[in-house]
Amino acid sequence: MGARLLPALLVAVLLVYLQSRSGVDSWAVTAAVMAVLAYVTLAGGRLLAALAGEREGDPSTAWALGLLALCLAIYGLTLVLPVTARGAFGAVAVVTIAAEIFLRKKSPPDWRALTAFALAVALTAAWCMEPAGAWQVVRSQGVLPLWSDYYFHGGIISQFGDERALGRGSIYLADHPPSFYHFASYGAAAAVAGLLGAPGLPVAASAWLPLGFLAMLAGACALGTRLAGAAGGIAALAAVALLPDASNYGLRNGWFSFHWTLMAHAGAAYALGAAFLSLAFLDRWGTERLRPALIASALLAASTLLFRAQIFALFMPAWMAAAALCSVRQDRRRLAAWLTIAALGAGAAGMSFALAQLGHWRLGEPALAHFLVYVHTAHEPTAYPGAFAALQSYDNDVLTLGAGIALAVVAALGAFVPLLPVAALLAREKGALRPIDSACGYLLLCWLLLMLFAPTPWHGDPSDLIQRPFVLLYAACAIWTVCFLIRLSPKPLWPVLVGGAILALPAIAATADQMARPKFRWGAFDAAAKVPPGLVKAAEHLRRHAAPGDIFAVAGLTTGYATFDLPVQLCALSGMPSYLSRPYFEMIKDAPRKQLAAARLAALQEIESAEYGSAVQSLRSLGVRWYVVAGERGPRWDPDRGRAAFRAGTVSLYRIP
């Protein structure tokens, strides 16, 4: 019993602590919610691990597998049923606890596995305690001390978890279906938001981020344990969460900061957890030929599409190649390796050509040339300012592209560029290589192919399909390097590694916040986005007085480029759907969405210049219940804001009767 309850208790304490940094309205409710969430997640993970032929005593595998399955289940249920994430979680919890009761088996505790999981929990606390307090900073200082994308993530959490948004489609374009996005990672956090009655923004910082971060660390520990035993699990944790990433030394390119990327785009952590577990199960298939392990590995690999599509683009072809190599007889593996390499290259080139012919995919030309310019010149300060510009001056495309790719590899992987091949060669000399080790090499090859052939996405960012998934490559190289070295050691390293990790915890807790901040100059604004004075209080008023299904519209929207705007902020703070937000991004998507966004923007602009009576009538006909105006003056039809139902700072709310 203790082996089952202790991991859940550790996670519950972690989540309650992080919620306390965000602000707790009721300790009893918070503790109950987090305890149930932790137990259900681990219980579900144990059941699924048993189905896949995995031992039950490993809480790291159970946590990562359980959280990923929980998120997918909540996402799927909210898609097919008219329920919020809270209701979906309740259904999953009942089924999981019933199955746990009826199918419970006694298993001896594995204290080494419990120790590794406890370290993963402690490292999650060290990395996530500062971000978890972001909501208090927003309320007291009016600044979000996180990457500005958290406004967007907070709104999506409310889209799934808040009854105010239920049945209204996209929270950013009410009554219109959301465009494709990797939504699955928000499932558990959305359930937390619903159970605690909290808006999406604080939950994004205090639950969505740490839940995924712990899943990534747990998955890394499970993979490291498969690669090099118990010591490998601890070493994998150290490689991912203790070692400074490559942006801290060498070329010092902050765009390739592993830790910043994970904290800014926390959905990647969920995808990394899925990828690590997939590789661990694939090794089980390669060594023991357990078919359930292969099925679990394939499903986890496919699930990365719903957690982080960019990581899926890197991981899925590498997984297929590694699975092929693990499935053939030993005497055919060399031939299989060459065939898979050729297939990957041909497939990447063919896919690039095919996508170029399909204009309706809204994908542009190959991103390589623009990516290299962007990544090497737009993220100063670095340790090589002007180097790429000097290469361009030679007017030799082969030299420029080749050197640019080499610089990108070094900037992304840092010390692992020389360390990984040396460790692999030493392992080969000792006969310590295994088929699963090919996965790391395939990931590097697939990343290079992405660099060569990836198209420019619809939003125009040439680095999206190349930089976003590099975190998987970096983590894999780090984990395999340390696991190769552990395989070569004749002495047991587990006690030394555990002791070193414990001693390093205070240093990580003290430096994690700085290590996770953007190191490129232009990131200063996006890492400290201001909230308009009065917006937090206006959002609180909306949460108290708006009825479920109400939508709001904001005055003053334009088609100018903006990564976030007032409606996006208000969605994250209130949990309510917006009539229109970020018109620029909505109008560069598919044609129906573009037409709808343009029509809504025109309607709002007409209202701004109308008289009071016609403005109210127009808003009522549009289905808008709340009209939001930011600025010292009110709208044309109420310049002194006397008709506003609520005023705070520069924000006025008009309730449309």
ROGU-365442 format. One line per 10 residues: number of its first residue (from 1); their letters; for each residue z negated, y, x of C-alpha. Coordinates in Angstrom, 1 decimal. Layout:
BEGIN
NUM	a	Z/Y/X ~ ...
This chain:
BEGIN
1	mgarllpall	0.0/0.0/0.0 ~ -0.9/2.4/2.8 ~ 2.5/1.9/4.5 ~ 4.1/3.0/1.2 ~ 1.9/5.9/0.4 ~ 1.4/7.4/3.8 ~ 5.0/8.6/4.3 ~ 5.0/10.1/0.8 ~ 1.8/11.9/1.5 ~ 3.2/13.3/4.7
11	vavllvylqs	6.3/14.6/3.0 ~ 4.3/16.0/0.1 ~ 2.0/17.9/2.4 ~ 5.0/19.3/4.3 ~ 6.6/20.5/1.1 ~ 3.4/22.0/-0.3 ~ 2.9/23.8/2.9 ~ 6.4/25.3/2.9 ~ 6.0/26.3/-0.8 ~ 2.8/28.0/0.1
21	rsgvdswavt	4.7/30.2/2.6 ~ 7.2/31.0/-0.1 ~ 4.5/31.8/-2.7 ~ 2.7/29.4/-5.0 ~ 2.0/30.3/-8.7 ~ 0.0/27.1/-9.3 ~ -1.3/24.8/-6.6 ~ -1.8/21.9/-9.0 ~ 1.7/22.0/-10.4 ~ 3.2/22.4/-6.9
31	aavmavlayv	1.2/19.6/-5.5 ~ 2.1/17.3/-8.4 ~ 5.8/18.1/-8.2 ~ 6.0/17.5/-4.5 ~ 4.0/14.3/-4.6 ~ 6.3/12.9/-7.3 ~ 9.4/14.0/-5.5 ~ 8.3/12.5/-2.2 ~ 7.2/9.2/-3.8 ~ 10.4/8.8/-5.9
41	tlaggrllaa	12.6/9.6/-3.0 ~ 11.0/7.1/-0.7 ~ 10.7/4.4/-3.4 ~ 14.4/4.8/-4.2 ~ 15.3/4.6/-0.5 ~ 13.2/1.4/0.0 ~ 15.0/-0.2/-2.9 ~ 18.5/0.8/-1.7 ~ 17.6/-0.2/1.9 ~ 16.6/-3.7/0.7
51	lageregdps	19.9/-4.0/-1.2 ~ 21.7/-3.1/2.0 ~ 19.8/-5.8/4.0 ~ 17.7/-3.2/5.9 ~ 14.0/-3.8/6.7 ~ 11.6/-2.0/4.3 ~ 9.1/-0.9/6.9 ~ 11.2/2.0/8.2 ~ 10.3/5.2/6.3 ~ 13.0/7.2/8.1
61	tawalgllal	15.8/5.0/6.6 ~ 14.1/5.1/3.3 ~ 13.7/8.9/3.2 ~ 17.3/9.7/4.2 ~ 18.8/7.0/2.0 ~ 16.6/7.9/-1.0 ~ 17.2/11.7/-0.8 ~ 20.9/11.3/-0.5 ~ 21.0/8.9/-3.4 ~ 18.7/11.2/-5.5
71	claiygltlv	21.0/14.2/-4.9 ~ 24.1/12.2/-5.8 ~ 22.4/10.8/-9.0 ~ 21.3/14.2/-10.1 ~ 24.6/15.8/-9.4 ~ 26.5/13.0/-11.3 ~ 24.1/13.2/-14.3 ~ 24.4/16.9/-14.6 ~ 28.2/16.6/-14.6 ~ 28.4/14.1/-17.4
81	lpvtargafg	25.4/15.0/-19.5 ~ 24.2/18.4/-20.9 ~ 21.0/18.3/-18.9 ~ 19.6/20.4/-16.1 ~ 18.6/18.8/-12.7 ~ 15.0/18.6/-13.9 ~ 16.0/16.3/-16.8 ~ 18.2/14.3/-14.5 ~ 15.4/13.9/-12.0 ~ 13.1/12.7/-14.8
91	avavvtiaae	15.5/10.0/-15.7 ~ 15.9/8.9/-12.1 ~ 12.2/9.0/-11.5 ~ 11.4/6.7/-14.5 ~ 14.0/4.1/-13.4 ~ 12.9/4.2/-9.8 ~ 9.2/3.9/-10.4 ~ 9.8/1.0/-12.9 ~ 12.0/-0.8/-10.4 ~ 9.4/-0.2/-7.7
101	iflrkksppd	6.7/-1.7/-9.8 ~ 8.6/-4.8/-10.9 ~ 10.4/-5.5/-7.5 ~ 7.6/-4.5/-5.2 ~ 7.3/-6.7/-2.1 ~ 4.6/-6.7/0.5 ~ 5.8/-5.8/3.9 ~ 3.7/-5.2/7.1 ~ 3.5/-1.6/8.2 ~ 5.6/-0.7/11.3
111	wraltafala	3.3/1.8/13.0 ~ 6.0/2.8/15.5 ~ 8.4/3.6/12.6 ~ 5.6/5.5/10.9 ~ 4.9/7.5/14.0 ~ 8.6/8.4/14.4 ~ 8.7/9.5/10.8 ~ 5.6/11.6/11.2 ~ 7.2/13.3/14.2 ~ 10.3/14.0/12.0
121	valtaawcme	8.1/15.6/9.4 ~ 6.3/17.7/12.0 ~ 9.6/18.9/13.5 ~ 10.8/19.8/10.1 ~ 7.7/22.0/9.6 ~ 8.3/23.6/13.0 ~ 11.9/24.5/12.3 ~ 11.6/25.4/8.6 ~ 8.3/27.3/8.3 ~ 9.8/30.7/9.1
131	pagawqvvrs	12.8/30.4/6.7 ~ 10.4/29.1/4.0 ~ 8.6/32.5/4.0 ~ 11.8/34.4/3.3 ~ 11.0/35.0/-0.3 ~ 7.8/36.8/0.6 ~ 9.8/39.0/3.0 ~ 12.4/39.8/0.2 ~ 9.6/40.8/-2.2 ~ 7.7/42.9/0.3
141	qgvlplwsdy	10.4/44.4/2.5 ~ 13.6/44.1/0.5 ~ 15.4/42.2/3.2 ~ 16.5/38.6/3.3 ~ 15.7/37.3/6.8 ~ 18.2/34.4/6.4 ~ 22.0/34.1/6.6 ~ 23.4/35.9/3.6 ~ 25.1/32.7/2.3 ~ 21.6/31.8/0.9
151	yfhggiisqf	22.3/34.2/-2.0 ~ 25.2/32.0/-2.8 ~ 23.3/28.8/-2.3 ~ 20.4/30.1/-4.4 ~ 22.8/30.8/-7.3 ~ 24.2/27.3/-7.1 ~ 20.7/25.8/-7.2 ~ 20.1/27.8/-10.4 ~ 23.5/26.7/-11.8 ~ 22.2/23.1/-11.8
161	gderalgrgs	18.5/23.6/-12.2 ~ 17.9/26.6/-14.5 ~ 18.1/26.2/-18.3 ~ 19.3/29.8/-18.4 ~ 22.6/28.7/-16.9 ~ 22.9/25.4/-18.8 ~ 26.3/24.9/-20.4 ~ 27.9/28.1/-19.1 ~ 30.1/26.6/-16.3 ~ 30.2/28.5/-13.0
171	iyladhppsf	27.1/30.7/-12.6 ~ 29.4/33.2/-10.9 ~ 32.2/33.2/-13.5 ~ 30.5/32.3/-16.7 ~ 32.2/30.0/-19.2 ~ 34.8/28.9/-16.6 ~ 34.5/25.6/-14.7 ~ 33.3/25.9/-11.1 ~ 36.0/25.3/-8.4 ~ 35.5/22.2/-6.1
181	yhfasygaaa	32.6/22.6/-3.8 ~ 30.4/20.1/-2.0 ~ 27.6/20.5/-4.6 ~ 25.7/17.2/-4.1 ~ 23.2/18.6/-1.6 ~ 21.7/21.0/-4.2 ~ 20.6/18.2/-6.6 ~ 17.0/17.6/-5.4 ~ 16.4/21.3/-4.8 ~ 17.7/22.2/-8.3
191	avagllgapg	15.2/19.7/-9.7 ~ 12.4/21.4/-7.8 ~ 13.5/24.8/-9.1 ~ 13.4/23.5/-12.7 ~ 10.1/21.8/-12.3 ~ 8.5/24.8/-10.7 ~ 10.2/27.4/-13.0 ~ 11.5/29.2/-9.9 ~ 14.7/31.1/-9.2 ~ 17.2/29.6/-6.8
201	lpvaasawlp	16.8/31.8/-3.8 ~ 13.2/31.0/-2.8 ~ 13.9/27.3/-3.5 ~ 16.9/27.4/-1.3 ~ 14.7/28.5/1.6 ~ 11.6/26.5/1.0 ~ 13.0/23.2/-0.4 ~ 16.8/22.8/-0.1 ~ 16.8/23.6/3.7 ~ 13.7/21.4/4.7
211	lgflamlaga	14.7/18.5/2.5 ~ 18.0/18.2/4.2 ~ 16.6/18.9/7.6 ~ 14.2/16.1/7.2 ~ 17.0/13.8/6.0 ~ 19.0/14.7/9.1 ~ 16.1/14.0/11.4 ~ 15.3/10.7/9.6 ~ 18.9/9.6/9.8 ~ 19.0/10.5/13.5
221	calgtrlaga	15.9/8.4/14.1 ~ 17.3/5.5/12.2 ~ 20.5/5.6/14.2 ~ 18.7/6.0/17.5 ~ 16.5/3.0/16.7 ~ 19.6/0.9/16.0 ~ 21.2/2.1/19.3 ~ 18.2/1.7/21.6 ~ 15.1/0.4/19.8 ~ 12.0/2.4/18.9
231	aggiaalaav	12.3/4.6/22.0 ~ 15.8/5.4/20.9 ~ 14.6/6.7/17.6 ~ 12.2/9.1/19.3 ~ 14.8/10.1/21.8 ~ 17.3/10.9/19.0 ~ 14.7/13.2/17.4 ~ 14.2/14.9/20.7 ~ 18.0/15.3/21.3 ~ 18.5/16.9/17.9
241	allpdasnyg	15.3/18.9/17.4 ~ 13.7/19.6/20.8 ~ 16.6/20.2/23.2 ~ 18.1/23.7/23.2 ~ 21.6/23.6/22.0 ~ 24.7/24.7/24.1 ~ 24.6/28.3/22.9 ~ 21.5/28.9/25.0 ~ 23.1/28.2/28.4 ~ 26.5/27.9/30.0
251	lrngwfsfhw	29.1/29.8/28.1 ~ 26.5/31.0/25.6 ~ 28.9/31.2/22.7 ~ 26.6/31.7/19.6 ~ 29.3/30.5/17.2 ~ 28.7/27.0/18.6 ~ 25.0/27.1/18.1 ~ 24.0/23.7/16.6 ~ 20.7/24.9/15.3 ~ 21.9/28.2/13.8
261	tlmahagaay	24.8/26.4/12.0 ~ 22.4/23.9/10.5 ~ 20.0/26.7/9.3 ~ 22.8/28.9/8.0 ~ 24.7/26.1/6.3 ~ 22.0/23.6/5.4 ~ 24.3/21.4/3.4 ~ 25.5/20.2/6.8 ~ 22.1/18.6/7.4 ~ 22.5/16.4/4.3
271	algaaflsla	26.0/15.3/5.5 ~ 24.6/14.6/9.0 ~ 21.9/12.4/7.5 ~ 24.6/10.5/5.6 ~ 26.8/10.1/8.7 ~ 23.9/8.9/10.9 ~ 22.8/6.3/8.3 ~ 26.4/5.2/7.8 ~ 26.7/4.5/11.6 ~ 23.4/2.7/11.6
281	fldrwgterl	24.6/0.4/8.8 ~ 27.9/0.0/10.5 ~ 26.2/-1.3/13.6 ~ 24.3/-3.8/11.4 ~ 27.7/-5.0/10.1 ~ 29.1/-5.2/13.6 ~ 26.2/-7.3/15.0 ~ 25.1/-9.3/12.1 ~ 28.1/-9.4/9.7 ~ 26.0/-8.4/6.7
291	rpaliasall	28.5/-7.4/4.0 ~ 26.0/-5.2/2.1 ~ 25.5/-3.2/5.3 ~ 29.2/-2.6/5.5 ~ 29.4/-1.5/1.8 ~ 26.4/0.8/2.3 ~ 28.1/2.3/5.4 ~ 31.3/2.9/3.6 ~ 29.6/4.5/0.6 ~ 27.6/6.8/2.9
301	aastllfraq	30.7/7.8/4.8 ~ 32.5/8.7/1.6 ~ 29.5/10.6/0.3 ~ 29.8/13.2/3.1 ~ 32.7/14.7/1.0 ~ 30.2/15.7/-1.7 ~ 27.6/16.9/0.8 ~ 29.8/18.8/3.3 ~ 33.6/18.5/3.0 ~ 34.3/19.8/6.5
311	ifalfmpawm	32.1/17.1/8.0 ~ 33.9/14.5/5.9 ~ 37.2/15.6/7.4 ~ 35.8/14.8/10.9 ~ 33.7/11.8/10.1 ~ 35.8/9.7/7.7 ~ 38.7/9.0/10.1 ~ 36.3/8.3/13.0 ~ 34.3/6.0/10.8 ~ 37.4/4.1/9.8
321	aaaalcsvrq	38.4/3.6/13.4 ~ 34.9/2.5/14.4 ~ 34.7/0.1/11.5 ~ 38.0/-1.4/12.5 ~ 36.8/-1.9/16.1 ~ 33.4/-3.4/14.9 ~ 35.2/-5.8/12.6 ~ 37.6/-7.5/15.1 ~ 36.8/-10.3/17.6 ~ 35.7/-9.3/21.0
331	drrrlaawlt	38.9/-10.5/22.7 ~ 41.0/-8.2/20.5 ~ 38.9/-5.0/20.8 ~ 40.9/-3.4/23.6 ~ 44.1/-3.7/21.6 ~ 42.3/-2.5/18.4 ~ 41.0/0.5/20.3 ~ 44.5/1.6/21.4 ~ 45.9/1.0/18.0 ~ 43.2/3.0/16.2
341	iaalgagaag	43.7/5.9/18.7 ~ 47.5/5.9/18.0 ~ 46.8/5.7/14.3 ~ 44.5/8.6/14.3 ~ 46.9/10.8/16.2 ~ 49.9/9.9/14.0 ~ 47.8/10.3/10.9 ~ 46.6/13.8/11.9 ~ 50.1/14.9/12.7 ~ 51.5/13.4/9.5
351	msfalaqlgh	48.8/14.9/7.4 ~ 49.3/18.4/8.9 ~ 53.1/18.1/8.2 ~ 52.5/17.0/4.6 ~ 50.0/19.7/3.9 ~ 52.4/22.3/5.2 ~ 54.9/21.2/2.6 ~ 52.4/21.4/-0.3 ~ 52.0/25.0/-1.1 ~ 49.9/24.4/-4.1
361	wrlgepalah	47.1/23.1/-1.9 ~ 46.7/26.8/-0.9 ~ 46.5/25.8/2.8 ~ 48.1/28.0/5.5 ~ 49.6/27.3/8.9 ~ 47.8/25.4/11.6 ~ 44.7/27.2/12.5 ~ 44.6/26.5/16.3 ~ 46.0/29.7/17.7 ~ 44.0/32.0/15.4
371	flvyvhtahe	40.9/29.8/15.9 ~ 40.9/30.1/19.6 ~ 41.3/33.9/19.5 ~ 38.6/34.2/16.9 ~ 36.1/31.9/18.5 ~ 36.5/33.2/22.1 ~ 36.8/36.9/21.4 ~ 34.9/37.7/18.2 ~ 31.4/36.4/19.1 ~ 30.2/38.6/21.9
381	ptaypgafaa	28.0/38.6/23.8 ~ 29.0/35.4/25.6 ~ 28.9/34.4/29.3 ~ 32.7/34.7/29.6 ~ 33.7/38.1/28.1 ~ 37.4/38.8/28.4 ~ 38.2/35.4/29.9 ~ 40.4/34.3/27.0 ~ 42.1/37.6/26.8 ~ 42.9/37.3/30.4
391	lqsydndvlt	44.5/33.8/29.7 ~ 46.6/35.4/27.0 ~ 48.0/37.9/29.4 ~ 49.8/35.1/31.3 ~ 52.1/34.7/28.3 ~ 52.0/30.9/28.8 ~ 51.2/29.1/25.5 ~ 50.5/25.8/27.1 ~ 48.0/27.3/29.5 ~ 46.4/29.5/26.9
401	lgagialavv	46.0/26.7/24.3 ~ 44.9/24.1/26.8 ~ 42.3/26.3/28.5 ~ 41.2/27.6/25.1 ~ 40.6/24.1/23.8 ~ 38.7/23.2/27.0 ~ 36.5/26.3/26.7 ~ 35.8/25.4/23.0 ~ 34.7/21.8/24.0 ~ 32.4/23.2/26.7
411	aalgafvpll	31.0/25.9/24.5 ~ 30.3/23.3/21.7 ~ 28.8/20.4/23.8 ~ 27.4/22.2/26.8 ~ 25.6/19.8/29.2 ~ 26.8/16.8/27.3 ~ 30.3/17.3/28.5 ~ 29.4/15.7/31.9 ~ 26.3/13.8/30.9 ~ 27.8/11.7/28.1
421	pvaallarek	30.7/10.1/30.1 ~ 28.4/9.5/33.1 ~ 25.8/7.8/30.9 ~ 28.5/5.8/29.2 ~ 30.0/4.7/32.5 ~ 26.6/3.6/33.8 ~ 26.0/1.7/30.6 ~ 29.4/0.0/31.0 ~ 28.5/-1.0/34.6 ~ 25.3/-2.6/33.3
431	galrpidsac	27.1/-4.4/30.4 ~ 25.2/-2.3/27.9 ~ 28.0/-1.0/25.8 ~ 28.5/-2.1/22.2 ~ 31.3/-1.7/19.6 ~ 29.4/0.9/17.7 ~ 29.4/3.1/20.8 ~ 33.1/3.8/20.1 ~ 32.1/5.9/17.2 ~ 31.0/8.8/19.5
441	gylllcwlll	34.4/8.7/21.3 ~ 36.3/8.6/18.0 ~ 34.3/11.7/16.8 ~ 35.4/13.6/19.9 ~ 39.0/12.5/19.5 ~ 39.0/13.4/15.8 ~ 37.5/16.9/16.5 ~ 40.3/17.5/19.1 ~ 42.8/16.4/16.4 ~ 41.2/18.8/13.9
451	mlfaptpwhg	41.5/21.6/16.5 ~ 45.2/20.8/17.0 ~ 46.3/20.2/13.4 ~ 43.8/21.6/10.9 ~ 45.3/24.1/8.5 ~ 43.9/27.5/7.7 ~ 42.0/27.2/4.4 ~ 42.7/29.4/1.4 ~ 40.0/31.9/2.3 ~ 41.6/32.7/5.7
461	dpsdliqrpf	38.8/31.6/8.1 ~ 40.6/29.7/10.9 ~ 37.3/28.2/12.1 ~ 36.2/26.6/8.8 ~ 37.6/23.1/9.4 ~ 36.9/23.2/13.1 ~ 33.6/24.9/13.8 ~ 31.7/23.8/10.7 ~ 31.9/20.0/11.5 ~ 31.2/20.4/15.2
471	vllyaacaiw	27.5/19.9/14.4 ~ 28.2/16.2/13.8 ~ 30.0/15.9/17.1 ~ 27.2/17.7/19.0 ~ 24.4/15.6/17.5 ~ 26.3/12.4/18.1 ~ 27.0/13.2/21.7 ~ 23.3/14.1/22.2 ~ 22.0/11.0/20.5 ~ 24.4/8.6/22.3
481	tvcflirlsp	23.7/10.2/25.7 ~ 19.9/9.7/25.5 ~ 20.3/6.2/24.0 ~ 22.6/5.2/26.8 ~ 20.0/6.3/29.3 ~ 17.2/4.4/27.5 ~ 19.3/1.2/27.5 ~ 19.5/1.6/31.3 ~ 15.7/2.0/31.8 ~ 13.8/-1.1/32.9
491	kplwpvlvgg	10.5/0.4/31.8 ~ 9.2/0.9/28.2 ~ 9.7/4.6/27.4 ~ 8.3/4.8/23.8 ~ 4.7/6.1/24.7 ~ 6.1/8.6/27.2 ~ 8.7/10.0/24.7 ~ 6.1/10.2/21.8 ~ 3.7/12.0/24.1 ~ 6.4/14.4/25.3
501	ailalpaiaa	7.5/15.1/21.7 ~ 4.0/15.9/20.6 ~ 3.4/18.2/23.5 ~ 6.7/20.0/22.8 ~ 5.9/20.7/19.2 ~ 4.0/24.0/19.7 ~ 6.8/25.3/21.8 ~ 9.4/24.5/19.2 ~ 7.3/26.0/16.5 ~ 7.0/29.2/18.5
511	tadqmarpkf	10.7/29.5/19.4 ~ 12.6/27.8/16.5 ~ 13.0/31.1/14.6 ~ 14.7/32.8/17.5 ~ 16.8/29.7/18.4 ~ 18.1/29.6/14.9 ~ 19.1/33.2/14.7 ~ 22.8/34.2/15.3 ~ 23.4/35.2/18.9 ~ 26.7/37.0/18.2
521	rwgafdaaak	26.5/40.7/17.6 ~ 28.1/40.9/14.2 ~ 25.7/38.4/12.8 ~ 22.9/41.0/12.7 ~ 23.9/42.3/9.3 ~ 24.5/38.9/7.6 ~ 21.1/37.7/8.9 ~ 19.2/40.6/7.4 ~ 21.0/41.5/4.2 ~ 19.2/44.2/2.2
531	vppglvkaae	18.3/43.8/-1.5 ~ 18.9/47.0/-3.6 ~ 15.6/48.7/-4.4 ~ 14.4/47.4/-7.7 ~ 16.6/44.3/-7.9 ~ 13.8/41.8/-7.5 ~ 11.8/43.4/-10.4 ~ 14.9/43.6/-12.5 ~ 15.5/39.9/-11.9 ~ 11.9/39.1/-12.9
541	hlrrhaapgd	12.4/41.1/-16.1 ~ 15.6/39.1/-16.9 ~ 13.8/35.8/-16.3 ~ 11.0/36.9/-18.7 ~ 13.2/38.4/-21.5 ~ 16.6/36.9/-21.3 ~ 17.3/33.9/-23.6 ~ 18.9/30.7/-22.3 ~ 22.7/31.2/-22.4 ~ 22.6/35.0/-21.9
551	ifavaglttg	25.0/36.4/-19.3 ~ 25.0/39.7/-17.5 ~ 27.7/41.9/-16.1 ~ 27.4/44.4/-13.3 ~ 29.1/47.8/-13.1 ~ 31.1/49.0/-10.1 ~ 32.7/45.8/-9.0 ~ 35.9/46.1/-6.9 ~ 38.5/43.8/-5.3 ~ 37.3/44.6/-1.8
561	yatfdlpvql	36.3/41.8/0.5 ~ 32.5/41.0/0.2 ~ 30.7/37.8/1.3 ~ 28.2/38.6/-1.4 ~ 27.7/41.4/-4.0 ~ 25.1/42.5/-6.5 ~ 26.0/39.8/-9.1 ~ 25.7/37.0/-6.5 ~ 22.2/38.4/-5.5 ~ 21.2/38.7/-9.1
571	calsgmpsyl	22.3/35.1/-9.9 ~ 20.1/33.8/-7.0 ~ 17.1/35.9/-8.1 ~ 17.3/35.5/-11.9 ~ 19.0/32.1/-12.5 ~ 21.3/33.7/-15.0 ~ 25.1/33.4/-15.1 ~ 27.3/36.4/-14.3 ~ 30.3/37.5/-16.2 ~ 32.1/38.2/-12.9
581	srpyfemikd	31.1/38.2/-9.2 ~ 32.9/38.6/-5.9 ~ 36.3/39.5/-7.5 ~ 38.1/39.2/-4.2 ~ 37.1/35.5/-3.7 ~ 37.8/34.6/-7.3 ~ 41.3/36.2/-7.2 ~ 42.4/34.3/-4.1 ~ 41.8/30.9/-5.7 ~ 44.0/29.2/-8.2
591	aprkqlaaar	46.2/31.1/-10.6 ~ 44.2/30.6/-13.8 ~ 41.0/31.8/-12.1 ~ 42.8/34.8/-10.5 ~ 44.2/35.9/-13.9 ~ 40.7/35.5/-15.6 ~ 39.0/37.4/-12.8 ~ 41.5/40.2/-12.9 ~ 41.2/40.5/-16.7 ~ 37.4/40.6/-16.5
601	laalqeiesa	37.4/43.2/-13.8 ~ 39.8/45.4/-15.8 ~ 37.6/45.0/-18.9 ~ 34.5/46.1/-16.9 ~ 36.3/49.1/-15.4 ~ 37.4/50.2/-18.9 ~ 33.7/50.0/-20.0 ~ 32.6/52.2/-17.1 ~ 34.8/55.1/-18.4 ~ 34.2/54.6/-22.1
611	eygsavqslr	31.8/56.4/-24.5 ~ 28.5/54.7/-25.4 ~ 29.5/53.3/-28.7 ~ 32.8/51.8/-27.5 ~ 31.1/50.5/-24.3 ~ 28.5/48.6/-26.3 ~ 31.0/47.2/-28.7 ~ 33.2/46.1/-25.8 ~ 30.3/44.4/-24.0 ~ 29.3/42.6/-27.2
621	slgvrwyvva	32.9/41.4/-27.7 ~ 32.9/40.0/-24.2 ~ 29.7/38.1/-24.9 ~ 27.7/40.1/-22.3 ~ 24.0/40.4/-23.2 ~ 22.8/42.4/-20.2 ~ 24.6/45.2/-18.4 ~ 23.4/46.0/-14.9 ~ 24.0/49.3/-13.2 ~ 22.9/50.1/-9.6
631	gergprwdpd	22.5/53.6/-8.3 ~ 20.5/56.8/-8.8 ~ 22.6/57.7/-11.8 ~ 23.4/55.6/-14.8 ~ 26.8/54.9/-16.3 ~ 29.0/57.7/-17.6 ~ 27.7/57.2/-21.1 ~ 24.0/57.4/-19.9 ~ 23.8/59.3/-16.7 ~ 20.0/59.8/-16.8
641	rgraafragt	19.5/56.1/-17.6 ~ 17.5/57.0/-20.8 ~ 19.0/54.2/-22.8 ~ 18.1/51.5/-20.3 ~ 15.8/48.7/-21.4 ~ 14.4/48.4/-17.9 ~ 14.5/50.5/-14.8 ~ 13.2/49.8/-11.3 ~ 14.3/51.6/-8.2 ~ 18.0/52.1/-8.3
651	vslyrip	18.6/49.2/-10.8 ~ 18.9/49.7/-14.6 ~ 19.2/47.0/-17.2 ~ 20.9/47.6/-20.5 ~ 20.3/45.1/-23.3 ~ 23.3/44.8/-25.6 ~ 22.0/44.3/-29.2
